[in-house]
Amino acid sequence: MPSFASPVTAAPDPRRWKALGLVCAAFFMTILDVSIVNVALPSIGRALHFTRDNLQWVITMYAITFGGFLLLGGRAADLLGRRRIFMSGLVLFTASSLACGLATSESFLIVARGFQGLGAAIVSPAVLSIIMTLFEEGPERNKALGIYGAVGGSGAAVGVIAGGILTKFLGWEWIFFVNVPVGAACLALTLRLVSESRADLGHRNYDVPGAVTITSALILLVYAVSKAPNVGWASTRTVVLLIVSAALISLFLAIEARSPHALMPLGIFRGRLIAAANAVGFLLGGAIFGSFFLLTLYMQNVLGYSALQAGVAFLATAGTAVFAAGAAQALVTRMGAKPVLATGMGLLAFGQIWYTQISPHGSYVVDLLPGYVATGVGIAFAFVPVSIAALAGVAHNEAGLASGLINTSQQIGGAIGTAIVSTVAFSHIKALQAAGVSGRDALTSGYSRGFWFGFAVAAAGAVATLLFVRRQDVPAEETETAGAIA
């Protein structure tokens, strides 16, 4: 069974803060590409002559490979070297981004998006694992994770903004091309700023059966829930895929219980905080990504916003999240993770409740802005402490595993949350339209019902925090001297 105490290093790396900025820039790109495509979809569809049913695959294929390979990417970073895996993922992500921008057909773009998601699945857990090894548990790590949380929390909102601006002024291709210079710069600086590290496990053996079963299970799960709104949750295809996914997850757990070199040693879940943090992370992803999806549709389909206007509208959320992250980290230092995380999930729930009151003839200031601000603060107050909690007490040789777990929880939660929100909203819209309700009224009512589901998810996250995260798990006493984010 793994040890959960982090070893003490001889001296901190003097390049650690520059390295943090570097890896966070790479992580920001992967989060950005979850949402940057949303407002550009109509332009992509027209340019590449997408059929209506295939256009969603520009988003879905990225989500499938991103969510499916995260756990594998995290463990690979531990075993093969965190810098090496980070750079490999960055090369794949950057090259795939270039291929996406150069795509001339729908099939080419969909395949390139799949490889881009695979690159993101390699980069993301490696980033968190590198942060774990650069900063010892305590004040400095909390500050570093505060910055990481700000990047992750604002990435989805900034993605919508960037997508609107780039599509309007440069063309849809640039939502992908923008990754190329950033990725190249990160690669050039990595060898200079990031030291190599790997887990000292006493072996280099790899759990191939475990890797195959869990990756296959997660890919099937994300695929099933992403297609369910179109084919139906009760359809034979959806039910069979979910059953097969559940069977593969069960098989994976059986393999891990017996494997001498397990991909995911089950003993890691004996740490109560890791299990609780991942459960809350799952609900956090479901609440955030589902609401961004509905808000984009409401602004464009009901309020008549252009792609650019819809993107800029998210500035209130993105800007608030960035500024609130410093306060979130400082509050975790003074109060511990539990009250900050519960407050963050509560603010997200408030934002969802506010959105349920949207009007067919609404305005940005009245219908959206208060919810956007509350959501921005909630994102920072949730992402920062949940990242700290998910890694608290984890040994360096399990850093990639713990990082892959929390990333997987958030991404799978986001995929499932978005799929369910879509089903709830569109089913209600179809029922109202069949009953003769006019288009704008039907759309608003459907989106409102979807936000009610988002409220339930965020509220469940707040309740889970209060019930399962204890104040002593990440106590204030351990981080008394931490400062705010500079």
Secondary structure, DSSP 8 states (H G I E B T S, - for coil): ----S----SS--TTHHHHHHHHHHHHHHHHHHHHTTGGGHHHHHHHHT--TTTTTHHHHHHHHHHHHHHHHHHHHHHHH-HHHHHHHHHHHHHHHHHHHHT--SHHHHHHHHHHHHHHHHHHHHHHHHHHHHHS-TTHHHHHHHHHHHHHHHHHHHHHHHHHHHHHHHT-TTHHHHTHHHHHHHHHHHHHHH--------S-----HHHHHHHHHHHHHHHHHHHHHHHH-TTSHHHHHHHHHHHHHHHHHHHHHHH-TT-SS-GGGGGSHHHHHHHHHHHHHHHHHHHHHHHHHHIIIIIS---HHHHHHHTHHHHHHHHHHHHHHHHHHHHH-HHHHHHHHHHHHHHHHHHHTT--TT--IIIIIHHHHHHHHHHHHHHHHHHHHHHHTT--GGGHHHHHHHHHHHHHHHHHHHHHHHHHHHHHHHHHHHHTT--HHHHHHHHHHHHHHHHHHHHHHHHHHHHHH--TTTS-GGGGTT-----
